[in-house]
């Protein structure tokens, strides 16, 4: 990571989980404890659709980089999803916190948002603006590659 978030401890993560009402998937939890978000460097920022600009950090003094602040924004498709990062084209990275999708990483296309009533669905993962990117946060991190010029 080119820039990491402030150091956090087990108690910080546990307090966040308490406020969230969900225990974080183990691989994402480890990521927060070891790296705590930040900006990927050019060797590990490319994913299949674009470039990850930022992973949010716990307790970041800059509101635009803070995990808690990011998840107070409107239009998160479900309380079962945690908004963990963003690319430069309006795509959100979301980690599923519960259900059969727990631990999976999904992306939400915010560059071409669809009105809520344009595609009514019963479950959040049936929406057309959401697509599964990886089966786990660890898998996502393993598949990131160098910036393509």
C-alpha positions as MATLAB code, in Angstrom:
seq = 'XXXXXXXXXXXXXXXXXXXXXXXXXXXXXXXXXXXXXXXXXXXXXXXXXXXXXXXXXXXXXXXXXXXXXXXXXXXXXXXXXXXXXXXXXXXXXXXXXXXXXXXXXXXXXXXXXXXXXXXXXXXXXXXXXXXXXXXXXXXXXXXXXXXXX';
ca = [
       0.000    0.000    0.000;
       1.261    3.442   -0.913;
      -0.485    5.070    2.029;
      -1.931    3.203    4.994;
      -4.515    4.213    7.519;
      -3.668    4.951   11.141;
      -2.673    1.984   13.305;
      -5.636    0.254   14.924;
      -5.905   -2.416   17.594;
      -8.198   -5.330   18.277;
     -10.288   -3.110   20.579;
     -10.839   -0.593   17.730;
     -12.051   -3.312   15.369;
     -14.247   -4.894   18.060;
     -15.826   -1.506   18.844;
     -16.531   -0.938   15.131;
     -18.116   -4.402   14.880;
     -20.275   -3.583   17.885;
     -21.555   -0.394   16.263;
     -22.044   -2.243   12.981;
     -23.916   -5.165   14.525;
     -21.844   -7.713   12.557;
     -18.524   -9.449   13.031;
     -16.285   -8.705   10.052;
     -15.137  -11.568    7.824;
     -11.784  -12.810    9.149;
      -9.713  -11.841    6.087;
     -11.067   -8.281    6.010;
     -10.633   -8.013    9.776;
      -6.952   -9.035    9.399;
      -6.537   -6.445    6.634;
      -7.754   -3.694    8.979;
      -5.471   -4.822   11.789;
      -2.401   -5.180    9.553;
      -2.863   -2.391    6.984;
      -6.039   -0.479    7.886;
      -6.916    0.568    4.376;
      -5.166    3.197    2.348;
      -4.202    3.805   -1.248;
      -2.836    0.832   -3.212;
       0.443    1.460   -5.009;
       0.841    1.079   -8.777;
       1.914   -2.560   -8.430;
      -1.338   -3.697   -6.809;
      -4.217   -1.448   -7.810;
      -5.634   -2.888  -11.073;
      -8.698   -5.128  -10.942;
     -10.587   -6.536  -13.901;
     -12.732   -3.423  -14.443;
     -10.440   -0.585  -13.409;
      -8.181    0.783  -10.689;
      -8.858    0.810   -6.954;
      -8.165    4.302   -5.635;
      -8.747    3.747   -1.955;
      -9.684    1.314    0.783;
     -11.286    3.090    3.745;
      -9.566    3.075    7.161;
     -10.894    2.811   10.691;
     -10.429    5.936   12.801;
      -9.035    7.966    9.909;
      -9.027   11.690   10.782;
      -9.827   12.520    7.142;
     -13.593   11.986    6.724;
     -13.221   11.070    3.035;
     -11.017    8.104    3.962;
     -12.816    6.947    7.130;
     -14.661    3.601    7.093;
     -17.330    4.710    9.552;
     -18.032    7.931    7.660;
     -18.187    6.100    4.317;
     -20.887    3.807    5.644;
     -23.061    6.689    6.858;
     -23.569    7.805    3.269;
     -26.931    7.085    1.667;
     -27.631    4.416   -0.930;
     -25.701    1.476    0.508;
     -27.892   -1.296   -0.950;
     -28.209   -3.281    2.308;
     -27.209   -3.223    5.958;
     -25.619   -6.608    5.172;
     -22.984   -4.818    3.068;
     -19.990   -2.796    4.205;
     -18.655   -0.111    1.858;
     -14.882   -0.657    2.006;
     -13.376    1.129   -0.998;
     -13.776    3.063   -4.221;
     -12.241    3.302   -7.676;
     -11.841    6.434   -9.777;
     -14.899    5.777  -11.930;
     -17.629    5.773   -9.295;
     -17.545    2.090   -8.397;
     -18.010    1.068   -4.769;
     -16.364   -2.018   -3.253;
     -18.631   -3.783   -0.773;
     -18.003   -6.730    1.561;
     -21.000   -8.909    2.448;
     -21.392   -9.276    6.202;
     -24.150  -11.882    6.435;
     -26.088  -14.577    4.638;
     -24.894  -16.936    1.920;
     -22.765  -14.116    0.441;
     -20.870  -13.446    3.712;
     -17.254  -12.538    2.987;
     -17.745  -11.998   -0.738;
     -16.645   -8.747   -2.374;
     -19.159   -7.029   -4.629;
     -18.937   -3.889   -6.718;
     -21.686   -1.317   -7.204;
     -21.606    0.813  -10.328;
     -22.305    4.349   -9.142;
     -21.297    5.957  -12.455;
     -24.499    4.613  -13.997;
     -26.896    4.407  -11.055;
     -30.333    2.982  -11.611;
     -33.422    4.321   -9.878;
     -34.577    2.017   -7.084;
     -37.855    1.349   -8.857;
     -36.226    0.580  -12.242;
     -35.320   -2.931  -11.159;
     -37.242   -3.900   -8.042;
     -35.812   -7.013   -6.403;
     -36.416   -8.810   -3.152;
     -32.728   -9.404   -2.313;
     -29.821   -6.933   -2.545;
     -27.680   -9.332   -4.604;
     -30.312   -9.455   -7.389;
     -29.786   -5.809   -8.306;
     -28.410   -5.052  -11.756;
     -25.970   -2.436  -10.433;
     -24.199   -5.016   -8.236;
     -21.747   -7.663   -9.406;
     -19.730  -10.179   -7.423;
     -16.012   -9.487   -7.835;
     -14.430  -12.099   -5.533;
     -15.398  -14.865   -3.130;
     -13.366  -13.190   -0.373;
     -11.416  -10.038    0.423;
      -8.229  -12.124    0.416;
      -9.032  -13.341   -3.119;
      -9.595   -9.759   -4.261;
      -6.216   -8.703   -2.883;
      -4.471  -11.683   -4.539;
      -5.954  -10.808   -7.940;
      -4.933   -7.142   -7.934;
      -2.241   -6.391  -10.449;
       0.018   -3.601  -11.656;
      -1.422   -0.464  -13.169;
      -1.912   -0.909  -16.916;
      -0.698    2.145  -18.799;
];
